[in-house]
Amino acid sequence: VGPTDKSGRDHRGKGMLTYVGDRYLQFDDGSYFLKGGADSPENLLAYSDFDGTPDGRDYGPHLGDWSSGDPTWSSGRGKGLIGALNYLARDEGMNAFSFLTMNVNGDGDDVWPWTSPSAKERFDVSKLDQWDIVMTHADALGLFKHIKTQETENDQYLDGGDLGVERKLYYRELIARFAHHHALNWNLGEEYDVYNEKNDGDQSRLLGYIDYIRSLDAYDHPIVVHTYPNQRDNVYTDLLGEDGFTGPSIQLGGMNDGEAHDAVTRWLEESENTGRIWNVSVDEPGNANAGLRPDSDDNHDAAREVMWAVFFAGGDGLEWYFGYGYPDDDLDSDDWRSRDQFWDYHRAALEFMRQIPFPSMSPDDDRLGGEPGYVFSDGQDRFAVYLKDGGTDATLDLPSGSFDLLWYNPRSGGDFQTGSLADVSGGSNASLGAPPSDSNQDWVVVAKRTDVPLPVNLSAFDATADGPDAALLQWTTARETNNARFDILHQAPGSDAFAPIGSVDGAGTTTVPQSHSFEATGLTPGTHAFRLKQVDVDGASTLSDPTEVTLVPDQAVTLSAPAPSPVHTQATMTLGVQSAQPVRVSLFDMLGRQVRVLHDGPVSPAQPVTVMVRAGQLAPGIYFVRAVGAQATTTRRIAIVR
């Protein structure tokens, strides 16, 4: 067993994704998950390269997306589907896909885990091994796996809908083979209606499935169920407050923003009233004929009418169903590039949401006037407004204080921009002015408070190595006001998220300088970043800037921090080693794609190498400089700005 690179999107660097009693699923490293991806084709596993599978799709359009080093099986089979996942994740920045593991007697009738559809106690182990290769690669790509265990056409195929031997074996095999993967959910049925067909009004069968799966799945993956749009009340009402059920997988009746926003807010509110708030996803927008259409038939309305409505209602994201009325439909598509432009829209939305403190924000639409749209806010310091038709007449009811206005283009993403007004004063309805351009198109504007007094005056914060596996953190404050504690947040080498690792009590209120310290232990070699989360007695919090320390083993490869940072024109780093060895230094973008090689050759302790990143031909954004030596790897994060 040797080391592997788990940086970037790889879920192995984040841990398990679980339901934590909140609107958003959370990885073990403390980062929250927002979803974007494909709900079609639902029979994704009807792939001719799998053993025991009818000749079907071959994902031929994605063969060119397979890369050397990616997995295959049976002497080179599997490149089409592996390439399709590469495209969805690496090229388009999506992080989820959906599939049925059994559609016997249903749409397609071409996916099953057994040696034949009728052999429900005899599993095809070679086929299941190949499915697992695909799921393992999906982990490395950062893809969430939405596993649909049955659909409405076959929800009585196992034990007539009961929890008998056939169904138990089916669930046990899926859990035994696939539950170790980091990010997935168990969907108990697409368009589930057994309760109606079996006169099971209290959902006893569904609750039985939930209890059985929960008793077997040691990783407590989320458990959801999908319903027809007109049957949400019948199914979800009886599941409110039930242990083990984590939230609805919502199907919409069309591409209507009112339905999307109302459905998400309703089930979030009703579940919160029970004391167990759900994680709510929209996983099938559109109707049977027209879901997410090909790019040749403009899809901008899907983003305007549904996607932003879901995110600003507090939903965790969407998966996109293709329908049956257009080319590359739900059962026949093997080319996700048919929706290439739309994935860009969704990626822009994900990038925006990750730049605001979305876990602490909620729908706040009553504050908006003058133009149609949605408000998502924390009620005090941060207000995000989606203006679906743009316009110049929007007003926002802001609390007293001073606020900067920053505009974001949801059609192209990129940096925040300044509109006709750079800042506004709260205390009443404030005009948001005009967007930077294209005032008749949709825009997002953020009002960010600028007059918040800091409760703690942090005068110093440093981290120093304290042996090969420990770091000593020391900080001082000039004054503290109602300071309850400092939470210590840690970012491991190669990770892009901070996770809490301990706390230190604050001094309450004092004007006398204070000194604090914390020792972080059990650390791996590499560069570690730390931040302080200062928490007031009333629960409000502020974050410090990060500080870094590099822990060096004998075979270590080191990269100094980029100077200057952020980078406007070029940055310089020093590449060093403890012992002479060949080192390859590459620049990667946020999607894990190699942009260029910066150095590839020998390095010795006596002759460090200067590594330079020139910003001139790079788009603004976050990049990673990764140095790979004989036995060690180190990564530096770098921000390119204009």
N, C-alpha and C positions, 0 to 999 in steps of 0.2 A: 504494500500500500504506500503510495507516494503522494506528495502534495499536488493539488490541482488549483487552477485559478478560479476563484469563486467571486471575483469582483464584478462590478457593473450590474447587469440585470439578473445574474444567476441567483435563483432562490436559495441555493445552498449557503450563500453568504448572509441570508436574512433569517433563516429558520422557518418554522411552520407558520402558516397563515391560519388564524383561528378567529372565531367569534368571541369577543371580549365583553359582551353586554353593552355594545355601543352601536351607533349607526354604521360604523366602518370596521371592516375586518383589519386585523393587526398582525404583523409578523413578530416573531420572537425578539427581533432587534429593536422593537418599539415603533417602527415605521408603519403608517397606515396605507391601505390599498384602495385605489380607485380603478375602475374597470373600463376597458374598451376593447372590443373585438368582434369576432364573427360568430353568429348563431347558425349559419348555414355553411356548407351543407349539413343537414342533421344526420345524414348517413355518411359522415366523413370517413368512418372506418370500413365502408364498402370499397376497399382499395384492392385492386387486382394483384398487388405485390404481397398481400397477406396470404398466408396459407389458409386453405379451406374457405375461401371467399369467392363468391361468384364474380366472373369477369365484369368489371364495372369501370369506375373512373381510374385514371392513371396519373392525374396531376401533371400531365405532360408540359403544360405551360410554365411549370415551376421547376423543371429539371435543371435549368440554368441557374437557379438560386441555391442549389446544393453546392457546398464548398468542400474542398479537400480537408479531410479530418473529421467531417461530419459522419454520423453513424449510417450504416447500411446493414442488411442481413442477407443471408442466402446468396452469396456471391454477387453483391452489388445491387440487390433489390432495395427499394425504399426511397430512392433519391427524389422522386416526385413529391411525396408527402413531406419528407424532411425539408425539401426546398421550399414548399409552400409555407411551412411554419417559419422558416428563416425569413421569408419575405414579410409575413405578417408582423413579426417581432423586430427584426433587425432593420428592415427597410422602412416600415410604416409606424413603428413605435407602439403597436398594439400589444396588449398583455393578457388576452383571454381568447379561448375558442371553446366550442361546444360540440358535443356529439352524443349520439345514442349508442349504448352498448348492446342493445337488443331491439330490433324492429320487426320481428317475425309477425307476419299477418298485417303489418302496418305499411306506412309509406316507404316504398323501396323494397321491403322484405328481403334485405340483403346483408344484415348484420346480426351476428349471434356469437356467443362465446363457446358454443358447444361443437362437437364434431359434426352434428347436423341439427337442424331446428327441432327435431323430435327427440333427440337424445339429451334430455334436460338434466341428466345426472352424469354426463360424460363430457368433460371440458377439453377443448382443443388447446393443449398446453403450448404447442409451438406457435399457434396464432396469438395466444395471450402473451407469450414472451415478446413477440414482435410488437404488439400494442404497447408493451412496457418500454421497449426501445424508443418509441415515439414519445411517450410521456416523459421519459428521462431526458430526452433532448429538449422537450418543452420546459422542463425545470431550468436547464441551463440558459434557455432563451428568456426566462422570466415570464412564461405563459401560464396563466390560471386555466385549469382544466374543469369545465362544466360538464360533469358526467350525468347524463340523463339515463336513468335505469329502465324506463319503459315509456310508452306513449299511449294515447287514449285508445288506439286501435288494438293494443295487446295488453292492456292493464289487467286482464283476467286470464292471460295465457299461462301464468304460473299459479297453480293451486286455485284456479277460479277466482283470483283476487285475494285469497286468504293468505295467511302467513303459515304455510305448510313446508314440507320437505323441499319442494322445488324452489320456492322463493328463498328459503333460508340458505340453501346451497348456493344459489345465485349471489345473494348478498355476501355470504362468507367468502366466496371466491374473489369477488371484486375487491373486498376489503383486504384480503390476504395478499393479493397481487399488487394493488395500486395505492393503498392507504399511506404508504411511506412517502409518497410524493408530497411536495411542500405546499402547493397551492391548488386546492380543488374543492368542489362541493359535491354532495350526493343529492341529485334531483330525483324525487320519488315518483315523478311522472310528468310528462308533457301533456297539457290539457287534461289533467287528472279529473275523472268523474266517476270513479268506482262508487263513491258515496251515493250517487244518484241511481246507478244501475243496480246496486245491491241493497238499496233502502237502508243506507248506513249514515243516517243524518247526523250522528254525533262524531263522525270521523274516527270510529274505533279502529278500523283497519289501518288507516293512515298512521294513527298514533302507535299502533302495534309495530308497523314498519320502523318508525322512528326509534322506539325503545329497543328494538332488536339491533339495529345498526349501531346505536349509541353504546350498547353493551359490548360490541365487538371492536369498534374503531378506537384504538388506543390514542389516536391523535386528535380526536374530537373535531373532525372536519365539519364545516357547516352543512346543515341539512335543510333543503328547500323543497318547494313544490310549485308547479306551474299550472295555471288554470285557464279556461276560456275567459275572455273579458267579462262576460255576463254572469260568471259563476264565482267571482272573487269573494263575494259576501258569503256564499254557501260554504266555501272551503276555509277561508282564512279566519272567519269569526270564531270558529270553534278551536282554532289553534293559538289564539291570543293567550299569552302567559304560560304556554306549555313549555316545560323544560325539554331541551333537545332540539326543538324547532327554532331555526335562526332567522327565518324571514321568507317573504314571497319572491317568486320568480314571475314577474308580471308580464302578461301579454296585453297589448293594447288593441283596440278595435280599429285603429287607423293611425295616421300621422297628425294627431291633433294635440296641440300643446296643452290645452285645457285638461284633457284626459290624462296626459302624462304627468303633469304637475299635481293634479288633484289626487291621482291614485297613489303617488309616492307620499305626499304629505298626509293623506288620510291614514295609511297604514303605519306610518311613523308615529303619528299622534295617538292612534288607538293602541298600538303596542306599548308606547311610552306610558300610557295611562294604567297599564297592568303592572308596571315596574320592570318589564323586560322588553326594552326597545329593540326592534328588529333591524336587521340589515336588509335594505330593500333594493332590488335590482329590477331594471326593465330589460327583459331578455327576448322580447319579440314585438318590436314596434311594427305597425302596419297591419294590413289585412292579408288574407290568403293569397290574393292576386298580386298585390303590390306592397312589398316590404321595402327594403333598401334597393333601389333600382340601380342598374349599371350607370356609370358616369356619363354615358352617351345621352341619358335622360336625366337632366340636372337634379342633383340630390341635395342642393343647398337647403331646401325646405325641411329635410329630415333633421339637419343640425338646428335650424331656427325654431322649428315647431316642437321638437321632442328632446334632443340631446341636452341643450342648455336648460330646458325646463326641468329635466330630471336632476341634473347636477345642482341647480339652484333650489330644488325642493329638498335636498339632503339625501338623494339617492346615491348609491355607491358607483353607478355607472350603467353601461348598456352593452348588450350584444345584439348584432344586427341580422335580422332574418331577411331573406332575399325574395320570398314569395314565389308564385308559379306563373305569373303573367309576363315575365321578361326573360331575355337570354341569361344563361348562367344562373338558373333558378335554384331553389332549395334542394332539389334532389339531383340535379344534373351538373351543378357547378363544380369545376375543378380548377378554377382560375380566380383567385382573390384579387388579381390585378384589375378585374372588371369594375371594381369599386375603388380604384387607386386614389382618386381625388378625394373621396369621402374619408378615407383613412387619415388623410392630411387634416381634414376638419376636426376629426375626433382627437388626433394627436395634439392639435392646438388647444383643444379644451382641456385635455389632461395636463398639459404643460402649464396652463393658466391656474388650474385648481391647485397644483402642487406648489404654486408660489404664494398662496394665501393660507392662513391658518384654518383650513376647512373643518377640522374636527370640532372647533369651538364656534362654528358659525351655523346659522339656521335661516330658514326662509323668513323674510321680513318685507313682504311685497307692499304692505300698506304705506310704506314710506315714499313710494315712487308716484310721481304725478306727471302729467303732460304727454307721456309717450308709453306705448305698451312694452312690457318687459317684466323682469323679475329682480328681486333684491335678495342677496344672501349676506348676512352680517353677523357680527358678534354683539350688536346693539350699542356699542360704545366707541370702538377705535377703528374698526375696519368694515367698510360697506362696499360690496361688489354689486354692480348693477348691470344686468344684461338688457340691452335695448334691441329688441328683435327687428325693429325697422329703422334703427338709427334715429335721426331727427335732431332738432336743435332746441326743443321745447321741454326737455325732461327736467324735473325738479326732484330733489331728494330732501326729505325731512331729517335733518341731522341734529344730534344733540349739541349743546354748546361746546365751542372749541374751534380750533383751526385745523383744516384738512387740506392735504395735497390731492390733486386730481390726476390720475394716471389712466391712459387709455390703452386698450389691448385689442388687436385686430383678430377676431375669432376665425376669419377666413384664411389667414396666412400664418398666424402665430408671430413669434419674434419678440423683440423688445417692447417694453411699455413706451408710450409716446405721450406728448403733451398736446392737448386740444387748445381751444380758444381761451380757456381759463386754466391757469396753473394751480390755483388754490381757491378755497371758499371758506367762509365762516359759517359755523353751525348755529343752532338755536332757533331755526325756522326752516321753511322750505327754501333750499338754495338751488339756484340754477346751475346745471352741469355744463352749460355752454355747448359748443359744437365739437364734434370729434375732429381728429387731425385731417381727415379727408373723407370722401365718399359718405356724406352725411345721410344718404338714403339707404345705406347698407347697415347690417347689424354690427354692433360694437359692444365691448365691455368696458365700463369705467369703474375705477376703484377710488373711493374716498378714504384716505389714510390719515389718521390723526397725527398731528405734529407737535401738540402742546402738552404731552403727557410727562409730568415730572417723574424722574427716576427715583424709586424708593431707596435705592442703594447707590452710593457713589463709589464705584469700583476703581481703585487707584492702581492696582497691579494684579496680574493673573499669569502665572508661569507654571510650566510643567518641566520636570527634569527627570532623567533616567535614574532609577534607583536599583541597579542590577539589570540582568538580562531580561527579566520578565515583570518589572514593576516600574511605576512612574509616581513621583511625588508631586502633587498639585499644591500650590501655595498661592493665596491671594489676600489682599488687604483692602479694607474699605475706609474711606474718610468719614463717612457717616452712614447710618442705617435708620430707616423709618418703617415701623411695623413689619420688620423682617422676620418671618417665621423660620425659613430654612433656605439652604442652597441644595438643589438636586444636582448631582454630578452626571453629566451626559457624556457618553463615550462613543466615538466613531472608530471602529476597528480598521486596520489596513485593508484597502480595497473596497470598503463599504461606502455607500453614499448616504447612510442614515445614522443618526445619533440615538443611542439607547441609554436609559437610566441605569447606573451601577451603584448608587449610594446617595446618602444625604448627610449634610452637616447643619447643625442648628444655627440659626441666625442670632443676632444680638438684640432683637426687638427694635427699640428706638434708642439711638445713642448718637451723640456728636463726637465721641471719642474714637479715634482710629482703632480698627479691629484687625487681627490677623487670624486666618483660617487655613486649614490644611486637610488633605485627604490623600491616602495612598491607594492607588489602583494596582492590584496584583493579578497574577495569572495571565499576563499579557503575552502575546506572540511577538516575534521579531517584526519590525516594520515601523511605519510612521503612524502614530495614534493621535487623534485629535480629541480635545475635551472642550466642553462648554459648561457654563454655570447657568442653571435655571433658578433664578431668585424668586421665591414664592412669598407673597404677603400673607398676613394673618387672615385676610378675607379671601384668599385663594387666587388673587390676581398674580400674574407672573411676568417676568422679563428675562430675556436671554442675553448672555454675554457673547462677545466675539469669541471664536475658537482660538485655542492655543495648541501647539503640536509638540510632540517629542518623538524621536526615533530610537527604537531599541535595536541594538546591533548584535547579531550572533557572529560566530567565527567566519561563516561563509556568506556574510551579509553583503547585499548590494544597497548602496544608499544614493538618494537623490536629494539635493538641497531644495529648499523651498524656492519656487519661481520668483525671480526678482526682475522687474517689479511685479506686483500682483495687486489688482487685476492687470491684464496685459493689453496695452493699446497698440504697440508696434512690435516689440519682440521681448521675450523673457529668456533669462539665462539660468541654468541649473548646473550644479556640479555633480558628476557621476563618480562615486567612489566605491572601493571594494576593500575588504579585509585581507583577501588573498587573491593573487592573480587569476584571472578567469575571463572567458569570452562573455560579453554582455550585449544583448540586443535591446535597444530602446525604441519604442514605438509610440505614436500618438493615436489615441482612439477618441471617437466622439461618444455622445451620451448613449447611443444605441449599440455600442460595442463594436462599431466598424473601424478597422484600421485606416487612418487617414494618411500617414506617412511613417517611414522609418527614419529616426534621428541619429542612430549610431548602431553599428553592427560590427563588433570586433573586440580584440583583447583590451583589457584594462588591468592596471597594476596598482598596488597601494601607493607606490612612489609617483605615479603619473596619473592623477585624476583627469577625467575627460570633461570638457565643457560641452553642454548640450544646449542648443538654442531652439526656441519655438518662435517662428516669425508669423505674425498675425495677419499679414497683408492679404493672403489668399484664403483665410479661414473665415467662415461665418461666425458672428458673435454667438457665444454660448459657453457651455461647460465642456471641457475636454479632460482626458486622463493621459498622463505620460507614464508609461509602464516600462520598467527596466527588468529584464529577465536574465538572471545569471545562471551559473551551473547548478546551483541548489537553492536559490532564493529569488524572490520577486518583490519588487517594491513599486508603489504607484503614487503619483502626485496628481492632485486635482488642480486644474488651471482654468481661469475664467478669461475668455477673450471678449473685450468690450470695444465699442467704438466711441 
